[in-house]
Amino acid sequence: MVDIGTSFGGRPTLINLWASWCLPCREEMPVLEAYSTEPGAVRVIGMNVRDNRENALSVVAELAVHYGSFAAADRVQEALGAPPVLPLSYLVRADGSITRITDVAVFRDTAQIRTAVAAMS
């Protein structure tokens, strides 16, 4: 079993579960990219799930996503107890605790991300 809190603990991290075939994921990824470059942003990590590695790499290149993203992260999805919908975002706090972000299903702008992160920090 993967211990997500320990893996990312110590530094607040927004984990985003996504797939290349998920249209809302494709809409959200450029917003996450923009947020990740803002001053004061928490670290953003993408977790590609239930997908083909080549398709995932293609989407990352097409959308010019530069934040870290891991392919074949199905075990992370399992460890989070994530429902079978995408996209999903979680905040890992510095203490290693993890909370799913549910206020917004798909981030449409960086202000939504900042608000969600601030509310959970």
Secondary structure by P-SEA (a helix, b strand, c coil): ccccccccccbbbbbbbbccccaaaaaaaaaaaaaaacccccbbbbbbccccaaaaaaaaaaacccccccccaaaaaaaacccccccbbbbbccccbbbbbccccccccaaaaaaaaaaac
